[in-house]
């Protein structure tokens, strides 16, 4: 079902010299070509499928790769939340733990999780 429409004027029925506005019946509508937009979406999906693992492309990976990603994320959180790793105040330790988990997800996971 096409939702977009291109409104066009019927040049033969509208004479700009008279300055008269065309009636509603004088305007014809032609369905817009939405094919380029659909192709752009398909290309975007293809690029995501070819891309390395990321939280955005996670659902496009096979089931085994997604399970591996979950396991590796859990391992990263265990490493990050090791109490003995950071010998600082609680607020600083929590910030460092969060940053380490983010780094793990953004830089380690794409190298470990493959198709």
C-alpha positions as CSV (number, residue, x, y, z in Angstrom):
1,X,0.0,0.0,0.0
2,X,1.4,3.4,-1.0
3,X,0.9,6.2,1.4
4,X,2.9,9.0,-0.4
5,X,1.4,11.1,-3.2
6,X,2.9,13.5,-5.6
7,X,0.6,16.4,-6.4
8,X,0.9,17.6,-10.0
9,X,-0.9,20.4,-11.9
10,X,-2.7,19.7,-15.2
11,X,-1.0,22.3,-17.3
12,X,-3.7,22.2,-20.0
13,X,-6.5,23.2,-17.6
14,X,-4.6,25.9,-15.8
15,X,-3.7,29.1,-17.6
16,X,-1.5,31.3,-15.4
17,X,-2.3,34.4,-17.5
18,X,-5.9,34.3,-16.3
19,X,-4.7,34.1,-12.7
20,X,-7.5,31.7,-11.9
21,X,-6.8,29.0,-9.3
22,X,-7.5,25.5,-10.5
23,X,-10.4,23.7,-9.0
24,X,-9.8,20.6,-6.9
25,X,-11.0,18.5,-9.9
26,X,-8.2,20.0,-12.0
27,X,-5.5,18.6,-9.8
28,X,-4.6,15.0,-10.4
29,X,-2.7,12.8,-8.1
30,X,-0.1,10.3,-9.0
31,X,1.3,7.7,-6.4
32,X,4.8,8.6,-5.4
33,X,7.6,6.2,-6.2
34,X,8.7,4.9,-2.8
35,X,11.1,2.3,-4.3
36,X,14.3,4.3,-3.6
37,X,13.4,4.6,0.1
38,X,12.7,0.9,0.3
39,X,16.1,0.2,-1.4
40,X,17.9,2.5,1.0
41,X,16.4,0.7,4.0
42,X,17.5,-2.7,2.4
43,X,21.0,-1.3,1.9
44,X,21.2,-0.1,5.5
45,X,20.2,-3.6,6.7
46,X,22.8,-5.2,4.5
47,X,25.5,-2.9,5.9
48,X,24.4,-3.7,9.5
49,X,24.5,-7.5,8.7
50,X,28.0,-7.1,7.3
51,X,29.2,-5.0,10.2
52,X,31.1,-6.2,13.2
53,X,29.2,-7.0,16.4
54,X,27.7,-4.0,18.2
55,X,24.7,-3.6,20.5
56,X,22.8,-2.2,17.4
57,X,23.6,-5.2,15.2
58,X,23.3,-7.9,17.9
59,X,19.9,-9.1,16.7
60,X,21.2,-9.7,13.2
61,X,23.8,-12.2,14.3
62,X,23.1,-16.0,14.4
63,X,21.9,-17.5,17.7
64,X,25.2,-19.0,18.6
65,X,27.0,-15.7,18.2
66,X,24.4,-13.9,20.2
67,X,24.8,-16.4,23.1
68,X,28.6,-16.0,22.9
69,X,28.1,-12.2,23.1
70,X,26.0,-12.6,26.3
71,X,28.7,-14.9,27.9
72,X,31.5,-12.5,27.0
73,X,29.5,-9.5,28.4
74,X,29.0,-11.4,31.7
75,X,32.7,-12.1,31.8
76,X,33.4,-8.4,31.3
77,X,31.1,-7.5,34.1
78,X,32.8,-10.0,36.4
79,X,36.2,-8.4,35.6
80,X,34.9,-4.9,36.0
81,X,33.1,-5.5,39.3
82,X,36.0,-7.3,41.0
83,X,36.2,-5.6,44.4
84,X,39.9,-5.9,44.7
85,X,40.7,-4.4,41.4
86,X,40.1,-0.8,42.4
87,X,41.5,0.4,45.7
88,X,39.8,3.7,45.8
89,X,36.7,5.4,47.3
90,X,33.3,3.9,46.5
91,X,32.2,6.7,44.1
92,X,35.5,6.5,42.1
93,X,35.4,2.7,42.1
94,X,31.8,2.6,40.8
95,X,32.7,5.1,38.0
96,X,35.8,3.1,37.0
97,X,33.8,-0.2,37.1
98,X,31.2,1.3,34.8
99,X,33.8,2.7,32.4
100,X,35.6,-0.7,32.3
101,X,32.4,-2.4,31.5
102,X,31.7,0.1,28.7
103,X,35.2,-0.3,27.2
104,X,34.8,-4.1,27.4
105,X,31.5,-3.9,25.5
106,X,32.7,-1.4,22.9
107,X,36.2,-2.7,22.1
108,X,36.5,-6.4,23.3
109,X,33.1,-7.8,22.1
110,X,33.5,-6.8,18.4
111,X,36.7,-8.8,18.3
112,X,35.4,-11.9,20.1
113,X,31.9,-12.2,18.6
114,X,32.0,-13.3,15.0
115,X,29.5,-14.9,12.6
